[in-house]
């Protein structure tokens, strides 16, 4: 009986110490980036200005994506922005709405927000199989686009 109590006490200690120190609750954080420009958008946008570009930066912790989106020199106001499924040069379905969609704020450069991703979405994001694009009235399918990749820092 004493051996059983000692074994239970040892197991309880092994479980409690990591939880008390927060060790067991640490979640991996990954930084992401995308440089958006006209040249990556398919089909080629029309009526765009020279120098239309943007930047997407994000941090993934668990299933939460915390992001910032900036852009400049678009042909008009941004109507929406999304994270889409799709390899470089291949169009794909919307995965996560960033702005200008139901339940999300209107698009403005420099905006930031959070989104929750599914396991399948995170798998595609981490594999480099997603892109961010910004849509305008003149280019409703997208005016600037950038492939999402892991950032070095």
N, CA, C and O of each residue as an XYZ file, in Angstrom:
612
protein
N       0.815     -1.185      0.000
C       0.000      0.000      0.000
C       0.863      1.254      0.000
O       0.554      2.221     -0.697
N       1.953      1.243      0.785
C       2.845      2.407      0.822
C       3.482      2.656     -0.547
O       3.659      3.802     -0.959
N       3.826      1.561     -1.250
C       4.422      1.708     -2.579
C       3.413      2.334     -3.548
O       3.784      3.154     -4.389
N       2.147      1.949     -3.429
C       1.116      2.508     -4.295
C       0.937      4.001     -4.019
O       0.835      4.794     -4.956
N       0.897      4.387     -2.754
C       0.758      5.806     -2.392
C       1.969      6.583     -2.874
O       1.825      7.697     -3.378
N       3.157      6.020     -2.730
C       4.375      6.693     -3.193
C       4.345      6.864     -4.708
O       4.748      7.910     -5.215
N       3.878      5.863     -5.433
C       3.803      5.945     -6.889
C       2.794      7.007     -7.327
O       3.055      7.763     -8.263
N       1.650      7.066     -6.658
C       0.632      8.078     -6.985
C       1.165      9.475     -6.692
O       0.944     10.397     -7.477
N       1.858      9.642     -5.581
C       2.441     10.933     -5.227
C       3.465     11.370     -6.266
O       3.502     12.541     -6.643
N       4.296     10.441     -6.731
C       5.300     10.750     -7.746
C       4.642     11.178     -9.056
O       5.062     12.159     -9.670
N       3.626     10.456     -9.483
C       2.925     10.809    -10.719
C       2.279     12.183    -10.581
O       2.354     12.996    -11.502
N       1.654     12.448     -9.458
C       1.021     13.752     -9.234
C       2.057     14.865     -9.286
O       1.789     15.931     -9.841
N       3.215     14.640     -8.725
C       4.277     15.643     -8.754
C       4.773     15.884    -10.176
O       5.023     17.027    -10.559
N       4.915     14.827    -10.954
C       5.383     14.963    -12.333
C       4.385     15.746    -13.195
O       4.790     16.460    -14.113
N       3.101     15.618    -12.908
C       2.086     16.344    -13.661
C       1.951     17.772    -13.152
O       1.782     18.691    -13.953
N       2.021     17.980    -11.854
C       1.796     19.296    -11.259
C       2.923     20.271    -11.548
O       2.645     21.438    -11.827
N       4.161     19.858    -11.497
C       5.286     20.775    -11.690
C       5.243     21.455    -13.060
O       5.362     22.679    -13.116
N       5.078     20.720    -14.171
C       5.001     21.418    -15.451
C       3.813     22.366    -15.538
O       3.931     23.446    -16.117
N       2.673     21.987    -14.976
C       1.511     22.864    -15.029
C       1.733     24.125    -14.203
O       1.359     25.217    -14.632
N       2.333     23.991    -13.030
C       2.571     25.144    -12.165
C       3.574     26.116    -12.776
O       3.454     27.326    -12.582
N       4.549     25.613    -13.501
C       5.563     26.491    -14.091
C       5.124     27.046    -15.433
O       5.789     27.916    -15.995
N       3.999     26.545    -15.956
C       3.525     26.991    -17.254
C       4.180     26.255    -18.407
O       3.866     26.525    -19.567
N       5.064     25.350    -18.119
C       5.787     24.633    -19.164
C       4.834     23.892    -20.087
O       4.995     23.929    -21.306
N       3.859     23.230    -19.524
C       2.957     22.410    -20.334
C       2.032     23.265    -21.194
O       1.479     22.770    -22.177
N       1.852     24.547    -20.842
C       0.909     25.370    -21.581
C       1.575     26.225    -22.660
O       0.886     26.976    -23.350
N       2.872     26.131    -22.821
C       3.550     26.942    -23.831
C       3.133     26.492    -25.220
O       3.147     25.302    -25.537
N       2.762     27.462    -26.038
C       2.330     27.187    -27.401
C       3.340     27.793    -28.351
O       3.829     28.902    -28.135
N       3.644     27.063    -29.393
C       4.603     27.541    -30.387
C       4.045     28.759    -31.110
O       2.866     28.797    -31.462
N       4.897     29.750    -31.327
C       4.530     30.953    -32.062
C       5.316     30.982    -33.361
O       6.528     30.769    -33.371
N       4.612     31.249    -34.459
C       5.245     31.337    -35.765
C       4.913     32.689    -36.372
O       3.762     33.124    -36.345
N       5.930     33.356    -36.924
C       5.719     34.636    -37.594
C       5.611     34.407    -39.093
O       6.321     33.579    -39.665
N       4.707     35.159    -39.719
C       4.451     35.039    -41.141
C       4.579     36.396    -41.817
O       4.501     37.439    -41.168
N       4.778     36.365    -43.134
C       4.868     37.612    -43.901
C       4.400     37.369    -45.327
O       4.361     36.236    -45.805
N       4.045     38.461    -45.992
C       3.744     38.424    -47.421
C       3.977     39.822    -47.973
O       3.505     40.808    -47.407
N       4.698     39.902    -49.070
C       4.893     41.159    -49.791
C       3.905     41.159    -50.951
O       4.004     40.322    -51.849
N       2.957     42.085    -50.940
C       1.894     42.131    -51.944
C       2.262     43.085    -53.075
O       2.779     44.177    -52.841
N       1.983     42.650    -54.315
C       2.204     43.522    -55.464
C       1.295     43.088    -56.607
O       0.651     42.040    -56.551
N       1.261     43.920    -57.645
C       0.404     43.664    -58.806
C       0.852     42.411    -59.556
O       0.016     41.637    -60.022
N       2.145     42.210    -59.673
C       2.691     41.127    -60.483
C       2.287     39.735    -60.040
O       2.307     38.805    -60.847
N       1.919     39.567    -58.770
C       1.531     38.243    -58.285
C       0.049     37.949    -58.498
O      -0.379     36.799    -58.406
N      -0.731     38.985    -58.783
C      -2.177     38.807    -58.927
C      -2.517     38.164    -60.268
O      -1.947     38.527    -61.297
N      -3.441     37.213    -60.254
C      -3.909     36.527    -61.460
C      -5.425     36.599    -61.494
O      -6.058     36.211    -60.512
N      -6.043     37.072    -62.565
C      -5.436     37.655    -63.757
C      -4.809     39.011    -63.447
O      -5.035     39.591    -62.385
N      -4.028     39.495    -64.387
C      -3.332     40.767    -64.208
C      -4.375     41.862    -63.983
O      -5.312     41.988    -64.771
N      -4.227     42.649    -62.928
C      -5.192     43.719    -62.630
C      -5.231     44.774    -63.736
O      -4.263     44.955    -64.475
N      -6.361     45.460    -63.832
C      -6.509     46.533    -64.820
C      -6.660     47.872    -64.101
O      -7.143     47.932    -62.970
N      -6.245     48.929    -64.765
C      -6.412     50.272    -64.227
C      -5.650     50.539    -62.950
O      -6.051     51.386    -62.152
N      -4.568     49.835    -62.747
C      -3.794     49.999    -61.519
C      -2.756     51.099    -61.686
O      -2.364     51.458    -62.797
N      -2.332     51.615    -60.555
C      -1.292     52.628    -60.551
C       0.062     51.955    -60.391
O       0.166     50.875    -59.809
N       1.089     52.599    -60.908
C       2.436     52.085    -60.678
C       2.739     52.130    -59.193
O       2.409     53.101    -58.513
N       3.348     51.111    -58.706
C       3.762     51.091    -57.309
C       2.735     50.588    -56.332
O       2.976     50.629    -55.126
N       1.583     50.110    -56.805
C       0.615     49.526    -55.880
C       1.281     48.338    -55.183
O       1.799     47.429    -55.832
N       1.257     48.367    -53.869
C       1.941     47.315    -53.118
C       1.373     47.247    -51.704
O       0.563     48.081    -51.299
N       1.811     46.249    -50.977
C       1.350     46.100    -49.613
C       2.197     45.109    -48.844
O       3.115     44.487    -49.379
N       1.859     44.982    -47.571
C       2.589     44.084    -46.686
C       1.603     43.435    -45.718
O       0.708     44.089    -45.184
N       1.788     42.153    -45.510
C       0.999     41.400    -44.531
C       1.980     40.791    -43.548
O       2.917     40.102    -43.951
N       1.778     41.035    -42.286
C       2.592     40.448    -41.214
C       1.639     39.785    -40.232
O       0.574     40.322    -39.927
N       2.029     38.619    -39.741
C       1.155     37.914    -38.807
C       1.967     37.071    -37.841
O       3.108     36.696    -38.109
N       1.345     36.788    -36.720
C       1.892     35.866    -35.735
C       0.821     34.822    -35.459
O      -0.330     35.155    -35.180
N       1.210     33.565    -35.540
C       0.291     32.469    -35.248
C       0.683     31.878    -33.901
O       1.823     31.460    -33.697
N      -0.280     31.849    -32.988
C      -0.097     31.221    -31.686
C      -1.288     30.309    -31.473
O      -2.424     30.769    -31.353
N      -1.023     29.022    -31.425
C      -2.127     28.069    -31.341
C      -2.930     28.152    -32.622
O      -2.394     27.933    -33.708
N      -4.220     28.469    -32.503
C      -5.075     28.623    -33.690
C      -5.404     30.092    -33.962
O      -6.220     30.397    -34.831
N      -4.770     30.998    -33.222
C      -5.039     32.433    -33.388
C      -3.997     33.082    -34.283
O      -2.793     32.920    -34.082
N      -4.481     33.820    -35.273
C      -3.617     34.591    -36.160
C      -3.823     36.064    -35.824
O      -4.936     36.578    -35.934
N      -2.761     36.735    -35.418
C      -2.796     38.169    -35.150
C      -2.057     38.827    -36.303
O      -0.888     38.521    -36.538
N      -2.717     39.730    -37.029
C      -2.168     40.222    -38.289
C      -2.234     41.741    -38.415
O      -3.001     42.420    -37.732
N      -1.388     42.247    -39.329
C      -1.382     43.653    -39.730
C      -1.287     43.687    -41.252
O      -0.492     42.959    -41.846
N      -2.096     44.531    -41.877
C      -2.126     44.670    -43.328
C      -1.950     46.135    -43.698
O      -2.697     46.995    -43.233
N      -0.958     46.414    -44.540
C      -0.761     47.768    -45.051
C      -0.711     47.702    -46.574
O      -0.330     46.685    -47.153
N      -1.100     48.803    -47.210
C      -1.045     48.876    -48.670
C      -1.037     50.336    -49.090
O      -1.376     51.232    -48.317
N      -0.636     50.549    -50.352
C      -0.554     51.909    -50.874
C      -0.728     51.904    -52.389
O      -0.498     50.889    -53.046
N      -1.133     53.041    -52.931
C      -1.245     53.274    -54.379
C      -2.203     52.335    -55.104
O      -1.956     51.968    -56.252
N      -3.289     51.942    -54.451
C      -4.289     51.125    -55.123
C      -5.082     51.996    -56.104
O      -5.031     53.223    -56.019
N      -5.804     51.378    -57.022
C      -6.600     52.110    -58.016
C      -7.808     52.794    -57.389
O      -8.435     53.649    -58.014
N      -8.129     52.428    -56.181
C      -9.247     53.004    -55.437
C      -9.256     52.402    -54.048
O      -8.348     51.651    -53.690
N     -10.275     52.724    -53.260
C     -10.335     52.167    -51.906
C     -10.360     50.634    -51.909
O     -10.945     50.016    -52.798
N      -9.737     50.052    -50.932
C      -9.792     48.597    -50.767
C     -11.195     48.218    -50.322
O     -11.744     48.807    -49.391
N     -11.763     47.239    -50.988
C     -13.120     46.789    -50.676
C     -13.113     45.570    -49.746
O     -14.031     45.384    -48.948
N     -12.074     44.751    -49.858
C     -11.965     43.546    -49.034
C     -10.540     43.024    -49.113
O      -9.796     43.354    -50.037
N     -10.169     42.213    -48.144
C      -8.882     41.512    -48.149
C      -9.093     40.170    -47.467
O      -9.854     40.051    -46.507
N      -8.400     39.162    -47.987
C      -8.574     37.792    -47.488
C      -7.252     37.032    -47.493
O      -6.281     37.425    -48.140
N      -7.253     35.932    -46.751
C      -6.245     34.889    -46.906
C      -6.943     33.810    -47.747
O      -8.007     33.310    -47.382
N      -6.322     33.467    -48.872
C      -6.873     32.461    -49.784
C      -6.005     31.211    -49.772
O      -4.805     31.278    -49.508
N      -6.622     30.076    -50.060
C      -5.872     28.850    -50.335
C      -5.302     28.986    -51.735
O      -5.990     29.477    -52.630
N      -4.066     28.566    -51.947
C      -3.512     28.593    -53.291
C      -2.004     28.716    -53.301
O      -1.420     29.524    -52.578
N      -1.392     27.905    -54.127
C       0.054     27.978    -54.332
C       0.367     29.230    -55.140
O      -0.534     29.857    -55.696
N       1.628     29.586    -55.203
C       2.061     30.761    -55.959
C       1.526     30.699    -57.388
O       1.718     29.706    -58.089
N       0.850     31.776    -57.812
C       0.328     31.861    -59.173
C      -0.968     31.111    -59.421
O      -1.475     31.107    -60.544
N      -1.513     30.477    -58.391
C      -2.745     29.708    -58.539
C      -3.823     30.344    -57.661
O      -3.614     30.554    -56.466
N      -4.974     30.647    -58.261
C      -6.071     31.229    -57.487
C      -6.776     30.155    -56.685
O      -6.865     28.999    -57.099
N      -7.276     30.561    -55.525
C      -7.963     29.618    -54.661
C      -9.080     30.273    -53.876
O      -9.287     31.485    -53.945
N      -9.784     29.461    -53.141
C     -10.938     29.911    -52.362
C     -10.509     30.744    -51.158
O      -9.410     30.586    -50.626
N     -11.409     31.638    -50.743
C     -11.179     32.424    -49.527
C     -11.164     31.476    -48.335
O     -12.049     30.633    -48.190
N     -10.154     31.620    -47.488
C     -10.086     30.844    -46.245
C     -10.473     31.706    -45.051
O     -11.269     31.293    -44.208
N      -9.900     32.914    -44.984
C     -10.112     33.783    -43.830
C     -10.299     35.216    -44.326
O      -9.442     35.753    -45.028
N     -11.415     35.828    -43.960
C     -11.656     37.223    -44.294
C     -10.913     38.131    -43.316
O     -10.983     37.941    -42.102
N     -10.208     39.109    -43.856
C      -9.473     40.047    -43.007
C     -10.253     41.342    -42.795
O     -10.339     41.846    -41.675
N     -10.825     41.884    -43.890
C     -11.591     43.129    -43.786
C     -12.560     43.223    -44.951
O     -12.403     42.559    -45.976
N     -13.583     44.081    -44.759
C     -14.537     44.314    -45.822
C     -15.487     43.167    -46.083
O     -16.149     43.141    -47.120
N     -15.570     42.230    -45.180
C     -16.476     41.093    -45.313
C     -17.435     41.093    -44.130
O     -17.187     41.777    -43.137
N     -18.506     40.350    -44.218
C     -19.495     40.289    -43.150
C     -18.831     39.991    -41.811
O     -18.085     39.022    -41.670
N     -19.114     40.832    -40.846
C     -18.579     40.631    -39.500
C     -17.185     41.185    -39.291
O     -16.640     41.093    -38.191
N     -16.600     41.760    -40.332
C     -15.242     42.325    -40.223
C     -15.312     43.827    -40.507
O     -16.241     44.286    -41.172
N     -14.350     44.588    -40.015
C     -14.358     46.037    -40.275
C     -14.051     46.360    -41.737
O     -13.560     45.517    -42.488
N     -14.354     47.604    -42.118
C     -13.989     48.091    -43.450
C     -12.469     48.104    -43.560
O     -11.771     48.165    -42.547
N     -11.962     48.047    -44.773
C     -10.518     47.987    -45.004
C      -9.879     49.374    -44.934
O     -10.370     50.330    -45.533
N      -8.792     49.460    -44.203
C      -7.947     50.651    -44.172
C      -6.503     50.179    -44.065
O      -6.211     49.182    -43.406
N      -5.612     50.901    -44.715
C      -4.206     50.523    -44.637
C      -3.710     50.696    -43.203
O      -4.045     51.668    -42.526
N      -2.921     49.749    -42.767
C      -2.388     49.783    -41.409
C      -3.273     49.089    -40.397
O      -2.969     49.080    -39.204
N      -4.356     48.513    -40.860
C      -5.265     47.862    -39.919
C      -4.681     46.548    -39.407
O      -3.796     45.947    -40.017
N      -5.202     46.140    -38.287
C      -4.759     44.874    -37.699
C      -5.960     44.185    -37.076
O      -6.992     44.805    -36.819
N      -5.807     42.903    -36.842
C      -6.895     42.142    -36.255
C      -6.451     40.746    -35.890
O      -5.270     40.404    -35.958
N      -7.423     39.954    -35.502
C      -7.159     38.551    -35.174
C      -8.176     37.681    -35.890
O      -9.281     38.121    -36.208
N      -7.793     36.469    -36.131
C      -8.665     35.478    -36.743
C      -8.346     34.120    -36.138
O      -7.239     33.892    -35.652
N      -9.299     33.244    -36.171
C      -9.094     31.881    -35.702
C      -9.052     30.963    -36.920
O      -9.926     31.026    -37.785
N      -8.044     30.120    -36.979
C      -7.865     29.212    -38.110
C      -8.126     27.772    -37.676
O      -7.904     27.403    -36.523
N      -8.594     26.983    -38.610
C      -8.780     25.555    -38.355
C      -7.434     24.848    -38.519
O      -6.472     25.440    -39.008
N      -7.375     23.613    -38.119
C      -6.147     22.827    -38.265
C      -5.757     22.705    -39.737
O      -4.577     22.812    -40.071
N      -6.732     22.482    -40.621
C      -6.434     22.374    -42.056
C      -5.935     23.703    -42.627
O      -5.020     23.721    -43.451
N      -6.531     24.806    -42.194
C      -6.073     26.117    -42.651
C      -4.639     26.373    -42.187
O      -3.812     26.848    -42.966
N      -4.343     26.064    -40.932
C      -2.987     26.255    -40.415
C      -1.979     25.395    -41.164
O      -0.858     25.833    -41.423
N      -2.365     24.195    -41.505
C      -1.475     23.304    -42.257
C      -1.130     23.931    -43.610
O       0.032     23.919    -44.015
N      -2.120     24.475    -44.309
C      -1.890     25.125    -45.605
C      -1.040     26.382    -45.441
O      -0.134     26.628    -46.237
N      -1.329     27.171    -44.416
C      -0.566     28.402    -44.168
C       0.900     28.073    -43.908
O       1.789     28.689    -44.497
N       1.152     27.126    -43.049
C       2.533     26.768    -42.694
C       3.278     26.127    -43.858
O       4.508     26.169    -43.907
N       2.547     25.538    -44.791
C       3.173     24.898    -45.958
C       3.402     25.880    -47.106
O       3.898     25.488    -48.162
N       3.047     27.155    -46.909
C       3.242     28.149    -47.963
C       2.213     28.049    -49.079
O       2.460     28.504    -50.196
N       1.063     27.458    -48.783
C       0.036     27.249    -49.809
C      -1.141     28.208    -49.641
O      -2.286     27.858    -49.929
N      -0.845     29.426    -49.171
C      -1.872     30.458    -49.038
C      -1.309     31.792    -49.497
O      -0.095     31.993    -49.543
N      -2.208     32.691    -49.832
C      -1.808     34.047    -50.212
C      -2.811     35.044    -49.656
O      -3.948     34.695    -49.338
N      -2.369     36.290    -49.546
C      -3.236     37.389    -49.132
C      -3.432     38.266    -50.354
O      -2.483     38.542    -51.088
N      -4.672     38.705    -50.572
C      -4.861     39.716    -51.608
C      -5.854     40.761    -51.153
O      -6.668     40.540    -50.257
N      -5.756     41.930    -51.818
C      -6.608     43.068    -51.518
C      -7.434     43.351    -52.769
O      -6.894     43.434    -53.872
N      -8.742     43.497    -52.590
C      -9.689     43.693    -53.680
C     -10.130     45.152    -53.742
O     -10.297     45.799    -52.708
N     -10.318     45.668    -54.953
C     -10.836     47.020    -55.175
C     -12.029     46.931    -56.133
O     -12.305     45.871    -56.695
N     -12.724     48.044    -56.311
C     -13.854     48.068    -57.245
C     -13.390     47.773    -58.664
O     -14.039     47.009    -59.379
N     -12.269     48.370    -59.084
C     -11.753     48.123    -60.435
C     -11.226     46.698    -60.600
O     -11.217     46.155    -61.705
N     -10.794     46.105    -59.506
C     -10.241     44.751    -59.543
C     -10.884     43.900    -58.441
O     -10.262     43.610    -57.419
N     -12.147     43.507    -58.673
C     -12.875     42.778    -57.635
C     -12.294     41.396    -57.326
O     -12.557     40.839    -56.260
N     -11.510     40.843    -58.247
C     -10.876     39.551    -57.981
C      -9.550     39.708    -57.243
O      -8.965     38.724    -56.789
N      -9.082     40.937    -57.126
C      -7.838     41.223    -56.420
C      -6.950     42.147    -57.216
O      -6.808     42.000    -58.430
N      -6.348     43.109    -56.522
C      -5.454     44.060    -57.189
C      -3.994     43.819    -56.824
O      -3.112     43.945    -57.674
N      -3.738     43.478    -55.580
C      -2.383     43.115    -55.158
C      -2.463     41.812    -54.387
O      -3.467     41.499    -53.747
N      -1.378     41.065    -54.467
C      -1.361     39.723    -53.877
C       0.040     39.405    -53.402
O       1.021     39.890    -53.964
N       0.130     38.589    -52.365
C       1.420     38.115    -51.877
C       1.299     36.747    -51.237
O       0.365     36.483    -50.480
N       2.251     35.879    -51.545
C       2.277     34.532    -50.975
C       2.700     34.607    -49.514
O       3.665     35.298    -49.187
N       1.999     33.913    -48.637
C       2.303     33.898    -47.206
C       3.429     32.896    -46.960
O       3.337     31.735    -47.358
N       4.484     33.355    -46.304
C       5.617     32.504    -45.955
C       6.013     32.751    -44.505
O       5.612     33.747    -43.903
N       6.786     31.857    -43.964
C       7.305     32.052    -42.608
C       8.345     33.166    -42.627
O       9.188     33.231    -43.522
N       8.274     34.038    -41.628
C       9.238     35.125    -41.503
C      10.412     34.648    -40.672
O      10.244     33.824    -39.774
N      11.600     35.158    -40.962
C      12.798     34.753    -40.236
C      12.804     35.299    -38.816
O      13.327     34.656    -37.906
N      12.230     36.473    -38.619
C      12.197     37.035    -37.263
C      10.890     37.693    -36.966
O      10.699     38.217    -35.868
